[in-house]
Amino acid sequence: MLLPKVELMTDEELIALAREAAAKAYAPYSNFCVGCAIESVEGEVVTGANMENACYRLGLCAEQSALTAAQHKFGLDKVARIAVVGGSDATICTPCGGCRQAILEAAQLSARDVEIICGSGDGSAVEGHTIGELIPFGFGPANLSRPA
């Protein structure tokens, strides 16, 4: 029996959702608003935005926010693509090191080299990467042995 083909969003549609999420960011200290949209292998989408805190260390990245929503909606093992945009100029926004590690966790759980579409805050530039390109030789669940 053939399953119906899932229609996934275009890169532009996924980036647009990340931009909408960035508009909802709480970034009064840096004024660097970041939005993230995550699409599952079944076409479901969740979003997240960064949320700063006066105690800077307690802030939350957009990717972490969206990954938490993804886990609750469809599971990290079903993450297919991620779009990240941020800032206000032509500089392309990529996930920070901590977010790359969190995305690697989802990628290893799913056995997919998750695609990450990165965009500039002003909408003038977009580039695609995989998590394998952004965190080569990453350490994650696949590196941990489980007790017998």
Rosetta blueprint (number, residue, H / E / L):
1 M L
2 L L
3 L L
4 P L
5 K L
6 V L
7 E L
8 L L
9 M L
10 T L
11 D H
12 E H
13 E H
14 L H
15 I H
16 A H
17 L H
18 A H
19 R H
20 E H
21 A H
22 A H
23 A L
24 K L
25 A L
26 Y E
27 A L
28 P L
29 Y L
30 S L
31 N L
32 F L
33 C L
34 V E
35 G E
36 C E
37 A E
38 I E
39 E E
40 S E
41 V L
42 E L
43 G L
44 E L
45 V E
46 V E
47 T E
48 G E
49 A E
50 N L
51 M E
52 E L
53 N L
54 A L
55 C L
56 Y H
57 R H
58 L H
59 G L
60 L E
61 C L
62 A H
63 E H
64 Q H
65 S H
66 A H
67 L H
68 T H
69 A H
70 A H
71 Q H
72 H H
73 K H
74 F L
75 G L
76 L H
77 D H
78 K H
79 V E
80 A E
81 R E
82 I E
83 A E
84 V E
85 V E
86 G E
87 G L
88 S L
89 D L
90 A L
91 T L
92 I E
93 C L
94 T L
95 P L
96 C L
97 G H
98 G H
99 C H
100 R H
101 Q H
102 A H
103 I H
104 L H
105 E H
106 A H
107 A H
108 Q H
109 L H
110 S H
111 A L
112 R L
113 D L
114 V L
115 E E
116 I E
117 I E
118 C E
119 G E
120 S E
121 G L
122 D L
123 G L
124 S L
125 A L
126 V E
127 E E
128 G E
129 H E
130 T E
131 I H
132 G H
133 E H
134 L H
135 I L
136 P L
137 F L
138 G L
139 F L
140 G L
141 P H
142 A H
143 N H
144 L L
145 S L
146 R L
147 P L
148 A L
